[in-house]
Amino acid sequence: MQFSHSSGMVGSTGTNEGTPVNSIDDRHIGRPVSMRILLADDHGMVRETISAYLTTEGRAAVVAASDYFEAMKTLEQKGPFDLVLLDFSMPGMNGLQGLTDAIQKHPDQAFAIVSGTAPNKIAHEALEIGAIGFLPKTMGAKSLVNAVRFMIAGETFVPATVLADGGATEESDFAKQFSQREKQVLSGLCKGASNKEIARDLDLQEVTIKLHVRTVCKKLNAKNRTQAALVAKEAGFE
């Protein structure tokens, strides 16, 4: 995912009782920020780009992790941080379950979600769970740094487009490619259910479920049911 050089982003106010920052930038008097950020993303180029933005534009100290598990280990060993940025679709996140678990384990730590693909409803759900922000990967360098500063200052940040959306739950383009039955089967896969369990829940023959699983995998270009479930979760499908 490439980053743009324009933003059009705004923040919404909120309360954050997380880790306090060492010092906060006052843009009116030009004082530099001093902040420690934990950035977790499985794409090396994305990690390097965001880290460069935060380091050069925001004068931040950035610690990077390549997946959820490494991020949690790093948080245990080197935390707390002023802010932890978690990529929504990286390995180990399991949708928003990773965020839920992280907040439960580290209730005083500030977390925000970073994503290039998640639908707007995921942003709203993340905020409801306890995240203090949602950062699209289309943000420009200065906008990204300002958003991070905003969150570290104790506010909640979401893009204007997400605020305007209001968490609408209309069917996504991802879901529209499946029949109603295929969506039911895919939902079962996302929950980790076996073909037998899905068949029982839907009152269908197991062989019928197998056919639907095959069709779903083909539509998603997935090698198996596990990969299909992962792709679906990354797209915000439940």
VOBA-1610 file (N, C-alpha, C; in pm, whole numbers, padded with zeros to 5 digits, always signed):
BEGIN
Met+00085-00120+00000Met+00000+00000+00000Met+00088+00124+00000Gln+00067+00209-00102Gln+00146+00330-00112Gln+00080+00444-00037Phe+00158+00539+00006Phe+00106+00654+00079Phe+00096+00773-00015Ser-00009+00850+00002Ser-00029+00969-00079Ser+00033+01089-00010His+00027+01203-00076His+00082+01325-00016His-00029+01426+00011Ser-00153+01378+00022Ser-00263+01465+00059Ser-00349+01392+00159Ser-00428+01465+00236Ser-00500+01398+00342Ser-00647+01432+00348Gly-00680+01555+00387Gly-00819+01589+00409Gly-00873+01519+00531Met-00792+01500+00633Met-00831+01429+00753Met-00860+01526+00867Val-00951+01486+00951Val-00980+01566+01069Val-00984+01476+01189Gly-00981+01536+01306Gly-00988+01458+01429Gly-01119+01481+01499Ser-01158+01386+01584Ser-01272+01405+01671Ser-01223+01393+01812Thr-01273+01475+01900Thr-01222+01475+02036Thr-01272+01358+02114Gly-01194+01322+02217Gly-01230+01210+02302Gly-01137+01212+02421Thr-01147+01111+02506Thr-01063+01104+02625Thr-00975+00983+02618Asn-00849+00999+02652Asn-00755+00887+02655Asn-00686+00887+02789Glu-00700+00776+02861Glu-00636+00766+02991Glu-00511+00679+02982Gly-00452+00672+02861Gly-00336+00587+02841Gly-00209+00650+02890Thr-00096+00595+02845Thr+00034+00639+02888Thr+00059+00784+02850Pro+00103+00869+02941Pro+00130+01009+02908Pro+00256+01021+02824Val+00262+01125+02742Val+00380+01147+02659Val+00485+01220+02740Asn+00608+01215+02688Asn+00716+01285+02755Asn+00701+01435+02738Ser+00669+01476+02617Ser+00637+01617+02593Ser+00551+01623+02470Ile+00465+01722+02461Ile+00370+01733+02352Ile+00400+01857+02270Asp+00394+01840+02139Asp+00424+01951+02050Asp+00317+02060+02058Asp+00360+02181+02069Asp+00270+02296+02062Asp+00305+02365+01931Arg+00221+02344+01829Arg+00256+02394+01697Arg+00260+02547+01692His+00198+02610+01791His+00199+02756+01789His+00335+02812+01830Ile+00410+02737+01909Ile+00541+02788+01952Ile+00654+02702+01898Gly+00619+02596+01820Gly+00719+02520+01749Gly+00804+02426+01832Arg+00756+02385+01947Arg+00836+02292+02027Arg+00828+02152+01968Pro+00941+02079+01961Pro+00939+01945+01902Pro+00874+01844+01994Val+00817+01744+01932Val+00755+01634+02006Val+00861+01532+02045Ser+00844+01469+02157Ser+00927+01356+02197Ser+00830+01243+02228Met+00831+01139+02144Met+00733+01032+02160Met+00790+00897+02119Arg+00746+00796+02190Arg+00786+00658+02161Arg+00668+00585+02101Ile+00689+00532+01981Ile+00582+00466+01907Ile+00619+00320+01880Leu+00526+00230+01902Leu+00541+00090+01860Leu+00455+00072+01736Leu+00518+00038+01625Leu+00449+00021+01498Leu+00454-00126+01456Ala+00338-00187+01435Ala+00332-00328+01396Ala+00261-00341+01261Asp+00335-00390+01161Asp+00280-00411+01027Asp+00364-00518+00959Asp+00299-00609+00887Asp+00372-00720+00826Asp+00437-00684+00693His+00410-00566+00640His+00473-00524+00515His+00593-00435+00545Gly+00711-00482+00507Gly+00834-00410+00537Gly+00837-00269+00483Met+00789-00251+00359Met+00793-00118+00299Met+00702-00021+00374Val+00586-00072+00418Val+00493+00012+00493Val+00555+00052+00627Arg+00617-00046+00694Arg+00683-00016+00822Arg+00789+00091+00804Glu+00871+00074+00700Glu+00979+00168+00677Glu+00927+00308+00643Thr+00820+00312+00564Thr+00764+00441+00524Thr+00704+00516+00642Ile+00621+00445+00720Ile+00559+00510+00836Ile+00665+00550+00939Ser+00761+00460+00960Ser+00869+00490+01055Ser+00946+00614+01012Ala+00972+00624+00882Ala+01045+00741+00831Ala+00964+00869+00852Tyr+00834+00861+00825Tyr+00747+00977+00847Tyr+00755+01022+00993Leu+00736+00927+01084Leu+00730+00961+01226Leu+00866+01007+01279Thr+00972+00951+01223Thr+01107+00986+01270Thr+01150+01123+01219Thr+01132+01146+01089Thr+01179+01271+01029Thr+01084+01388+01053Glu+00954+01362+01037Glu+00855+01469+01053Glu+00815+01490+01199Gly+00809+01380+01274Gly+00760+01390+01411Gly+00866+01376+01518Arg+00990+01350+01475Arg+01101+01332+01570Arg+01066+01227+01675Ala+01008+01118+01628Ala+00967+01010+01719Ala+01069+00899+01721Ala+01071+00826+01832Ala+01150+00704+01842Ala+01055+00589+01812Val+01078+00519+01701Val+00986+00415+01655Val+01047+00277+01672Val+00973+00188+01737Val+01011+00047+01749Val+00915-00031+01659Ala+00968-00113+01569Ala+00885-00183+01472Ala+00870-00331+01503Ala+00755-00387+01465Ala+00727-00530+01478Ala+00660-00577+01350Ser+00683-00702+01311Ser+00633-00752+01184Ser+00502-00828+01194Asp+00454-00857+01314Asp+00324-00920+01331Asp+00271-00893+01471Tyr+00151-00939+01496Tyr+00085-00911+01624Tyr+00161-00969+01742Phe+00207-01092+01726Phe+00273-01160+01837Phe+00404-01091+01875Glu+00480-01049+01774Glu+00604-00975+01800Glu+00572-00842+01867Ala+00462-00780+01825Ala+00423-00652+01883Ala+00391-00667+02032Met+00317-00772+02066Met+00281-00793+02206Met+00404-00827+02291Lys+00496-00902+02233Lys+00620-00935+02304Lys+00703-00809+02326Thr+00710-00725+02223Thr+00784-00600+02234Thr+00721-00507+02337Leu+00589-00504+02339Leu+00518-00421+02436Leu+00548-00465+02579Glu+00554-00597+02598Glu+00586-00651+02730Glu+00727-00614+02773Gln+00821-00621+02677Gln+00962-00601+02709Gln+01005-00455+02711Lys+00946-00372+02623Lys+00993-00235+02608Lys+00888-00129+02637Gly+00766-00173+02668Gly+00658-00078+02693Gly+00665-00018+02832Pro+00577+00075+02863Pro+00471+00123+02773Pro+00523+00223+02670Phe+00442+00243+02565Phe+00473+00339+02460Phe+00371+00452+02465Asp+00404+00562+02406Asp+00307+00671+02397Asp+00189+00630+02310Leu+00217+00545+02210Leu+00111+00497+02121Leu+00156+00368+02053Val+00063+00274+02039Val+00089+00150+01967Val+00000+00149+01842Leu+00061+00137+01725Leu-00011+00133+01598Leu-00015-00010+01548Leu-00135-00066+01532Leu-00152-00205+01490Leu-00217-00211+01353Asp-00152-00280+01259Asp-00211-00300+01127Asp-00327-00398+01139Phe-00441-00363+01084Phe-00562-00444+01098Phe-00548-00583+01037Ser-00474-00595+00927Ser-00470-00722+00854Ser-00342-00802+00872Met-00255-00764+00964Met-00130-00840+00982Met-00157-00974+01051Pro-00066-01070+01033Pro-00081-01201+01097Pro-00095-01190+01248Gly-00192-01263+01301Gly-00212-01267+01445Gly-00322-01175+01495Met-00361-01077+01414Met-00464-00983+01459Met-00602-01048+01469Asn-00630-01139+01375Asn-00760-01209+01377Asn-00875-01109+01381Gly-00876-01021+01282Gly-00976-00916+01282Gly-00950-00819+01397Leu-01053-00785+01469Leu-01038-00695+01584Leu-01018-00769+01715Gln-01010-00902+01708Gln-00989-00978+01831Gln-00854-00945+01892Gly-00754-00923+01806Gly-00621-00888+01856Gly-00623-00757+01933Leu-00698-00660+01881Leu-00711-00532+01950Leu-00780-00550+02085Thr-00886-00629+02085Thr-00959-00656+02210Thr-00868-00718+02315Asp-00793-00820+02273Asp-00703-00888+02366Asp-00595-00794+02418Ala-00540-00713+02327Ala-00433-00620+02366Ala-00482-00518+02468Ile-00601-00465+02446Ile-00656-00366+02539Ile-00687-00428+02674Gln-00737-00551+02672Gln-00768-00619+02798Gln-00641-00645+02879Lys-00533-00678+02808Lys-00407-00709+02876Lys-00331-00584+02915His-00347-00477+02837His-00275-00352+02864His-00376-00236+02865Pro-00462-00230+02965Pro-00570-00130+02968Pro-00523+00015+02973Asp-00401+00039+03017Asp-00350+00176+03026Asp-00268+00218+02905Gln-00258+00128+02805Gln-00180+00157+02686Gln-00272+00210+02576Ala-00228+00312+02505Ala-00307+00368+02394Ala-00280+00290+02266Phe-00387+00246+02199Phe-00377+00170+02075Phe-00454+00240+01964Ala-00403+00229+01840Ala-00474+00279+01723Ala-00458+00177+01611Ile-00556+00172+01522Ile-00554+00079+01410Ile-00506+00151+01284Val-00421+00082+01207Val-00375+00131+01078Val-00425+00034+00972Ser-00480+00084+00862Ser-00530-00008+00759Ser-00538+00059+00623Gly-00522-00024+00521Gly-00539+00025+00385Gly-00660-00037+00318Thr-00724-00134+00384Thr-00834-00206+00321Thr-00960-00215+00405Ala-00951-00197+00534Ala-01067-00219+00621Ala-01179-00120+00591Pro-01305-00167+00587Pro-01418-00077+00564Pro-01441+00015+00683Asn-01519+00119+00660Asn-01542+00218+00765Asn-01601+00160+00892Lys-01684+00058+00879Lys-01747+00002+00999Lys-01643-00057+01093Ile-01531-00104+01038Ile-01424-00157+01122Ile-01365-00046+01208Ala-01353+00072+01151Ala-01301+00186+01227Ala-01391+00216+01345His-01520+00217+01321His-01616+00246+01429His-01613+00137+01535Glu-01603+00012+01492Glu-01598-00099+01588Glu-01470-00092+01671Ala-01360-00054+01606Ala-01233-00042+01679Ala-01243+00065+01788Leu-01307+00175+01756Leu-01324+00282+01855Leu-01414+00237+01969Glu-01516+00159+01937Glu-01606+00108+02041Glu-01532+00013+02135Ile-01439-00064+02080Ile-01361-00157+02161Ile-01267-00083+02255Gly-01218+00032+02209Gly-01128+00109+02295Gly-01008+00170+02226Ala-00997+00154+02093Ala-00888+00219+02020Ala-00909+00370+02025Ile-00799+00445+02018Ile-00812+00591+02021Ile-00797+00652+01882Gly-00787+00567+01780Gly-00778+00622+01647Gly-00777+00518+01537Phe-00797+00566+01415Phe-00796+00482+01295Phe-00723+00560+01187Leu-00612+00505+01138Leu-00528+00575+01041Leu-00527+00501+00907Pro-00583+00559+00800Pro-00574+00499+00667Pro-00431+00509+00615Lys-00391+00412+00536Lys-00255+00414+00481Lys-00242+00510+00363Thr-00349+00582+00334Thr-00344+00681+00226Thr-00306+00820+00278Met-00280+00830+00406Met-00247+00960+00464Met-00107+01006+00423Gly-00092+01136+00406Gly+00038+01194+00378Gly+00121+01202+00504Ala+00249+01232+00488Ala+00342+01232+00601Ala+00300+01329+00711Lys+00274+01454+00675Lys+00241+01554+00776Lys+00109+01522+00845Ser+00012+01473+00767Ser-00118+01440+00825Ser-00105+01324+00922Leu-00021+01227+00886Leu+00000+01112+00974Leu+00062+01156+01106Val+00165+01238+01096Val+00233+01285+01217Val+00139+01367+01303Asn+00061+01454+01241Asn-00034+01536+01317Asn-00139+01450+01386Ala-00183+01343+01317Ala-00281+01253+01376Ala-00223+01182+01498Val-00099+01137+01486Val-00033+01070+01598Val-00017+01166+01715Arg+00026+01288+01688Arg+00040+01388+01794Arg-00095+01414+01861Phe-00198+01420+01780Phe-00333+01446+01830Phe-00375+01337+01929Met-00348+01211+01892Met-00386+01099+01979Met-00302+01097+02106Ile-00174+01124+02093Ile-00086+01124+02210Ile-00126+01237+02306Ala-00183+01344+02250Ala-00229+01455+02333Ala-00356+01420+02411Gly-00411+01301+02385Gly-00528+01257+02460Gly-00658+01260+02385Glu-00652+01276+02252Glu-00774+01284+02173Glu-00792+01159+02087Thr-00912+01147+02030Thr-00942+01037+01939Thr-00937+01089+01796Phe-00869+01016+01708Phe-00855+01061+01570Phe-00921+00963+01474Val-01007+01015+01386Val-01065+00937+01278Val-01072+01026+01154Pro-01062+00969+01034Pro-01070+01049+00913Pro-01209+01109+00896Ala-01218+01219+00824Ala-01346+01284+00800Ala-01443+01191+00728Thr-01392+01111+00635Thr-01479+01021+00560Thr-01542+00916+00650Val-01468+00871+00750Val-01522+00772+00843Val-01627+00836+00933Leu-01600+00958+00977Leu-01697+01030+01060Leu-01827+01051+00984Ala-01816+01089+00857Ala-01934+01115+00776Ala-02013+00988+00751Asp-01942+00876+00742Asp-02007+00748+00714Asp-02097+00706+00829Gly-02058+00741+00951Gly-02141+00710+01067Gly-02150+00563+01099Gly-02056+00484+01048Gly-02059+00342+01080Gly-02164+00266+01003Ala-02199+00314+00886Ala-02303+00248+00808Ala-02268+00103+00786Thr-02368+00019+00787Thr-02345-00124+00778Thr-02402-00185+00651Glu-02421-00103+00545Glu-02471-00160+00421Glu-02371-00262+00368Glu-02422-00353+00286Glu-02339-00463+00239Glu-02219-00410+00161Ser-02103-00462+00190Ser-01980-00418+00125Ser-01966-00484-00012Asp-01877-00427-00094Asp-01850-00486-00225Asp-01795-00627-00208Phe-01719-00648-00102Phe-01664-00781-00076Phe-01776-00882-00059Ala-01876-00849+00021Ala-01985-00943+00050Ala-02076-00965-00070Lys-02086-00866-00157Lys-02178-00875-00270Lys-02141-00983-00370Gln-02018-01029-00367Gln-01976-01132-00463Gln-02027-01271-00427Phe-02083-01285-00308Phe-02129-01416-00262Phe-02281-01424-00256Ser-02333-01546-00276Ser-02475-01570-00255Ser-02502-01569-00104Gln-02627-01563-00066Gln-02661-01561+00076Gln-02608-01686+00146Arg-02621-01801+00081Arg-02573-01926+00141Arg-02421-01926+00154Glu-02353-01874+00051Glu-02206-01868+00056Glu-02159-01777+00169Lys-02232-01668+00192Lys-02197-01579+00303Lys-02215-01648+00437Gln-02317-01730+00448Gln-02339-01804+00573Gln-02226-01904+00597Val-02184-01970+00489Val-02074-02066+00500Val-01944-01995+00534Leu-01918-01883+00466Leu-01796-01807+00491Leu-01793-01754+00635Ser-01908-01714+00685Ser-01917-01669+00823Ser-01878-01781+00918Gly-01921-01903+00884Gly-01882-02018+00965Gly-01733-02043+00961Leu-01673-02026+00843Leu-01528-02044+00830Leu-01454-01941+00915Cys-01504-01818+00916Cys-01440-01712+00995Cys-01446-01742+01144Lys-01545-01818+01185Lys-01559-01854+01326Lys-01481-01980+01361Gly-01419-02041+01258Gly-01340-02162+01282Gly-01422-02289+01288Ala-01545-02283+01238Ala-01632-02401+01242Ala-01593-02502+01134Ser-01613-02629+01162Ser-01586-02735+01066Ser-01703-02746+00968Asn-01683-02819+00858Asn-01792-02840+00763Asn-01912-02905+00830Lys-01885-02999+00918Lys-01992-03069+00988Lys-02071-02973+01076Glu-02001-02885+01145Glu-02068-02788+01232Glu-02150-02687+01152Ile-02093-02643+01039Ile-02166-02549+00954Ile-02290-02615+00896Ala-02275-02740+00853Ala-02388-02815+00798Ala-02500-02828+00901Arg-02462-02855+01023Arg-02561-02869+01130Arg-02632-02736+01156Asp-02555-02628+01161Asp-02613-02497+01189Asp-02708-02452+01079Leu-02675-02488+00955Leu-02757-02444+00841Leu-02857-02550+00798Asp-02857-02664+00867Asp-02948-02775+00835Asp-02930-02821+00691Leu-02804-02842+00653Leu-02769-02888+00519Leu-02681-03011+00527Gln-02665-03078+00415Gln-02575-03193+00408Gln-02430-03144+00407Glu-02341-03221+00467Glu-02201-03180+00473Glu-02140-03169+00334Val-02183-03255+00242Val-02129-03250+00106Val-02166-03117+00039Thr-02283-03064+00074Thr-02325-02934+00019Thr-02235-02822+00071Ile-02200-02831+00198Ile-02110-02731+00258Ile-01974-02736+00190Lys-01926-02856+00162Lys-01796-02871+00095Lys-01797-02800-00040Leu-01908-02813-00112Leu-01919-02748-00242Leu-01918-02596-00228His-01988-02547-00127His-01990-02402-00103His-01851-02352-00063Val-01781-02428+00019Val-01646-02390+00061Val-01555-02381-00061Arg-01568-02478-00150Arg-01487-02480-00271Arg-01515-02355-00356Thr-01643-02320-00368Thr-01681-02203-00447Thr-01628-02074-00384Val-01641-02064-00252Val-01593-01946-00180Val-01442-01931-00199Cys-01369-02041-00185Cys-01223-02037-00201Cys-01186-01993-00341Lys-01261-02040-00440Lys-01233-02004-00578Lys-01256-01855-00600Lys-01364-01801-00546Lys-01394-01659-00562Lys-01290-01571-00494Leu-01233-01620-00386Leu-01134-01543-00311Leu-00991-01574-00355Asn-00979-01667-00451Asn-00846-01711-00494Asn-00765-01762-00375Ala-00835-01831-00285Ala-00772-01884-00164Ala-00738-02032-00183Lys-00625-02074-00129Lys-00580-02212-00143Lys-00661-02308-00056Asn-00711-02258+00055Asn-00785-02344+00147Asn-00881-02261+00232Arg-00957-02329+00318Arg-01057-02263+00401Arg-00995-02164+00500Thr-00877-02197+00549Thr-00809-02109+00644Thr-00772-01977+00579Gln-00718-01986+00458Gln-00680-01864+00386Gln-00804-01784+00348Ala-00912-01853+00312Ala-01037-01785+00278Ala-01089-01705+00397Ala-01084-01766+00514Ala-01130-01699+00636Ala-01043-01577+00666Leu-00912-01590+00645Leu-00821-01479+00671Leu-00849-01362+00578Val-00869-01392+00449Val-00899-01288+00351Val-01029-01217+00388Ala-01128-01296+00430Ala-01258-01239+00466Ala-01247-01147+00587Lys-01171-01191+00687Lys-01155-01109+00808Lys-01081-00979+00777Glu-00983-00988+00689Glu-00908-00868+00651Glu-00997-00767+00581Ala-01102-00820+00513Ala-01196-00733+00442Ala-01307-00683+00533Gly-01303-00724+00659Gly-01404-00680+00754Gly-01529-00764+00755Phe-01524-00881+00688Phe-01641-00970+00685Phe-01648-01051+00814Glu-01768-01070+00864Glu-01786-01147+00987Glu-01879-01264+00963
//
